[in-house]
Each structure stands twice: as structure tokens, then as C-alpha cells.
Amino acid sequence: MAELSESAKKILEALPKDGSMIGNTALRKRLGMDAAGFFQAKRELEERGKVVTGRGRGGSIGLAAEFIEPPSQPSRVEGVKNESELYDPIKKYFDENWAPNYIQPNYYCCVKTATPKGRKRKTGLWLRPDISILTVSRYEFLPTKDIEVTTVEAKRYSDATPQAVFETASQSKFAHQAYLVIEWLEETDMDDSEKESIKRILKEAQRFGVGIIQMKNVSGRWDFREILEPERQKPDPDDCNTFIEQNFKQYHPQIRAALA
């Protein structure tokens, strides 16, 4: 079969790819073609079965069904497959934003304390947060030294439920403040979401004094936004001390030096 003429190709290229019809007169003027050349090329396309024609003043033309392109689907934003993929970006966020505020003689330490992959978390008092932060603050005119433990619980978007808030809040037994960091896939921020489940998460977080941070992957870069600030808690000193002993073992010398 002979190749289409240049005029026919020109018309074919200009037709809406979704199958919408366009008036002959409008299309001819857009392409700058004379009437004779346009209709000759149009007949060529009809004979090849590449277009269909419609009625109406001046007639209309559109792509035949087999040449219509399906509408493009909006790209679906997918979250991480494993929660553990969130740990390093979260640790980096705290290291970059908190550590500079604790220059010597103050002290800052952030460690991943999540339960190793493949092991189940033990129930009871010593639930392990995913990330734990310890800071020591000293003051110029006060003789006291302030030690503070912050815990961070990470959740994938699909795992963001009020239960995650309760889990994070339970860490107030040994932490001074706790954050729940949620992988966020929606266009609007969490505090603008209309989803009832998200509204409940924020409501429960406020009730228990849990901080909320959303983390969104924007063009391969993690963007963090603090939605709720945590309330400072008063953990049991013995529980807090035991938590530090168990989870910051490799940093005990530095912690003792900061408190000396």
C-alpha cells in the first residue's frame, strides 16, 4: 500500500488523539490548506480507514477508533515498601537540624533503635522506638545540666493509624518527648487533609502530646514538615535511666563526660 501523502499525514497529526471530532473548516484553516487539497487528503484518510467523519455545518473529522490513544493515567505515587527505608532519612533530618544546636559542652546523639528485621517486638514496658535521641544541655548561669530523651516512631503512609499514635505515646514512660513521623503521599499537607482517619490521628496526637512530622518524597528528596510539636513529659527517672543504659551503650563514655 502506498504511503500517505504529506497532506494526509498533516491532517492525521493534527487530529485530537482522544478521538474528539473537529470541524473541517476549523481544521483546514488551522493547517493553512486550500479546500481542494484538504478534502482530497481527507478522502485519502477515509479510504484507509484512519478517520471517521461527522455531520454538522461544514462536516467534521476525527480519528478512527483503532487510532485513538487511551487517556494517560495520572502517575500513582507509591510509598516505600519497608518501614526501615524511612529510618536513615529521618535520622539525617534530626542530625542536620538538631545537632548544630548542641555544640560542646552540650551533647547530641541519635541512634537507630528499631527492632532488628525478622524479630518481633516484645510487648510490655520496653517497646523499642525506631530512632532514639539523647541530648545534654548546659547553661551559663545555672548549675544544672538538662538531659533529654526523644523517641521517634516511623510509619509508612499505609500504616498511619491512630494506633500508631498510641504506640508512640507509650514511650513517654521513658522519654521526655516523642515524635510520630509519617510518610506522606498526598498533595495537601496532613493538617489540611479531609480524611477522617488523618483528622483522628491529629486529634489523638494532641490529646497525648505526641509530635507529628510528615515526610514527603519530592523528586527524590525527602521534605520534612513538623505538623504538631510534642509536649514535654515527665518519665520515671528509673525507667529513663534503664532506657539510656540499654539503647546508648556505645555512647556511655560521651554521655558521662557531658554530664560531668
Secondary structure, 3 states (H helix, E strand, C coil): CCCCCHHHHHHHHHCCCCCCCEEHHHHHHHHCCCHHHHHHHHHHHHHCCCEEEECCCCCEEEECHHHCCCCCCCCCCCCCCCHHHHHHHHHHHHHHHCHHHCCCCCEEEEEECCCCCCCCCCCCCCCCCCEEEEEEEECCCCCCEEEEEEEEEEECHHHCCHHHHHHHHHHHHCCCEEEEEEECCCCCCHHHCCCHHHHHHHHHHHHHCCEEEEEEEECCEEEEEEEECCCCCCCCHHHHHHHHHHHCHHHHHHHHHHHC
